[in-house]
Amino acid sequence: MKTTKQILVAVLISFFAFNCKNDMKPQVKTVGVETVTTKIIDPNATYAKAEFTIDGMTCAIGCAATIEKKLAKMDGVKSAKVDFDKKLAMVEYNEAKVSPILIEKTVTNVSDIYTVSNMKMLNGFSIKKLCDENCKKPCCADKTEVEKMACAADCKKACCVKKA
């Protein structure tokens, strides 16, 4: 039995050793290369700004970054920013090519768990205008009363409260 195992091992070794191809051709593999494309911004286009809440995000790197990339790659989108902490997204887009419905579809197509709510069309983005507890954000420093009121409509902090 021992000699049968030795003969079988010797046959297998010789089979693999002499069965290899002597023809050494290099393998050619095609690997996808990501190309960098620059967006052409139409100076004659009418750009709108939309701000909305995205619920269902669980992380900044996977969720928010993925949504931001998908929105930014849309044809007609000038800029896109997703803030994971505030669950807020801002998109500037060409009104002739993109609609709020298309933006919402893009977000929900990334994953079934994402939902869009509170879609607002804006002149500017409120993420830069939100007050903090001490009203030390740029929206409150050295601003007129009207500019301070733009800080946030529901802000109750001293820098935002309308003075009578």
C-alpha distance (Angstrom), angle and dihedral (degrees) to the residues before:
residue distance angle dihedral
M1 . . .
K2 3.78 . .
T3 3.80 92.4 .
T4 3.80 91.3 48.9
K5 3.81 90.4 56.4
Q6 3.81 90.8 48.0
I7 3.81 92.1 50.0
L8 3.83 91.1 47.3
V9 3.83 91.9 50.5
A10 3.83 90.6 47.4
V11 3.82 91.1 50.5
L12 3.80 92.2 48.8
I13 3.81 93.0 48.0
S14 3.78 92.5 48.4
F15 3.81 90.9 45.6
F16 3.81 92.6 54.8
A17 3.80 93.7 39.9
F18 3.83 95.5 52.6
N19 3.78 96.8 33.3
C20 3.82 94.4 67.3
K21 3.74 115.7 107.5
N22 3.75 116.7 -108.3
D23 3.78 89.0 -159.5
M24 3.80 102.8 99.9
K25 3.79 105.6 -166.6
P26 3.77 117.6 163.0
Q27 3.75 116.0 -115.0
V28 3.75 115.9 -123.7
K29 3.77 115.6 -149.8
T30 3.75 124.6 -176.7
V31 3.76 113.2 -139.8
G32 3.78 121.7 -166.3
V33 3.77 110.6 -109.7
E34 3.76 118.9 -156.4
T35 3.75 110.4 -133.5
V36 3.74 122.9 -153.0
T37 3.75 113.2 -127.6
T38 3.74 125.1 -173.5
K39 3.75 118.2 -138.1
I40 3.75 116.8 -122.5
I41 3.77 109.3 -135.9
D42 3.77 113.9 -151.5
P43 3.82 107.8 -135.0
N44 3.81 90.8 -159.4
A45 3.80 95.1 52.4
T46 3.77 123.5 105.5
Y47 3.78 108.9 -122.0
A48 3.78 122.3 -157.1
K49 3.77 129.0 -167.5
A50 3.77 123.4 -137.7
E51 3.77 127.2 -171.9
F52 3.79 123.0 -170.5
T53 3.78 144.8 158.2
I54 3.80 121.5 -107.4
D55 3.79 116.0 -157.0
G56 3.79 123.5 -167.7
M57 3.80 99.3 46.9
T58 3.81 112.7 136.8
C59 3.81 102.5 179.7
A60 3.80 141.9 20.9
I61 3.79 98.1 -131.9
G62 3.78 101.4 43.9
C63 3.78 105.0 28.0
A64 3.79 107.9 26.5
A65 3.81 95.1 37.1
T66 3.80 92.8 48.1
I67 3.79 92.8 49.6
E68 3.80 90.7 46.5
K69 3.81 91.8 51.9
K70 3.80 92.7 48.1
L71 3.79 91.7 50.1
A72 3.80 93.4 45.5
K73 3.83 91.7 51.4
M74 3.80 92.8 55.8
D75 3.78 113.8 113.4
G76 3.79 106.8 -108.5
V77 3.79 97.1 23.7
K78 3.80 111.8 123.5
S79 3.81 96.6 -174.4
A80 3.79 139.9 -8.1
K81 3.78 131.0 -169.1
V82 3.80 128.6 179.4
D83 3.81 119.9 -166.2
F84 3.81 109.1 -159.4
D85 3.81 95.6 -168.1
K86 3.80 94.0 54.4
K87 3.84 93.8 32.5
L88 3.78 85.6 -130.1
A89 3.80 130.1 140.5
M90 3.79 127.9 -168.0
V91 3.79 123.4 -166.6
E92 3.79 129.6 -178.8
Y93 3.77 110.5 -161.4
N94 3.79 145.8 166.2
E95 3.80 106.8 -100.0
A96 3.81 91.7 -147.6
K97 3.82 93.2 58.7
V98 3.81 106.2 28.2
S99 3.79 134.2 42.3
P100 3.80 131.7 -168.9
I101 3.81 88.4 -110.3
L102 3.81 90.4 56.0
I103 3.80 90.6 48.6
E104 3.81 90.5 51.6
K105 3.82 90.9 48.2
T106 3.81 90.9 51.3
V107 3.81 91.6 53.4
T108 3.80 94.8 46.1
N109 3.82 91.8 45.7
V110 3.82 90.4 60.2
S111 3.81 88.3 67.3
D112 3.79 138.3 -18.3
I113 3.80 91.6 -122.3
Y114 3.82 95.0 66.1
T115 3.77 118.7 91.3
V116 3.78 128.1 -176.8
S117 3.79 121.3 -142.1
N118 3.80 140.2 160.4
M119 3.81 95.0 33.9
K120 3.81 108.2 -172.1
M121 3.77 130.7 -179.3
L122 3.80 109.0 -138.7
N123 3.76 145.0 -175.5
G124 3.80 89.7 -144.2
F125 3.79 137.3 5.2
S126 3.79 117.4 -94.6
I127 3.80 94.3 -152.3
K128 3.79 87.9 84.0
K129 3.78 91.1 46.8
L130 3.80 104.3 52.3
C131 3.81 115.7 119.8
D132 3.76 123.8 -130.2
E133 3.83 124.7 -146.3
N134 3.79 93.1 -85.9
C135 3.82 96.3 39.6
K136 3.80 91.0 -124.0
K137 3.79 97.3 133.0
P138 3.80 118.8 113.0
C139 3.80 91.1 -99.8
C140 3.79 91.3 67.5
A141 3.78 103.4 35.7
D142 3.81 115.3 96.4
K143 3.80 94.3 -18.2
T144 3.76 132.1 139.1
E145 3.78 119.4 -111.7
V146 3.82 90.8 -101.7
E147 3.80 91.0 52.4
K148 3.79 90.4 47.6
M149 3.79 90.0 52.9
A150 3.80 88.5 55.5
C151 3.79 86.6 61.9
A152 3.79 90.4 90.6
A153 3.78 132.7 -35.1
D154 3.80 94.0 -131.7
C155 3.81 97.0 38.3
K156 3.82 112.0 127.4
K157 3.79 97.2 -174.5
A158 3.79 120.8 119.3
C159 3.79 94.1 -108.4
C160 3.81 91.9 56.4
V161 3.80 103.4 35.9
K162 3.79 112.1 107.2
K163 3.75 110.5 -116.6
A164 3.80 116.3 -136.3
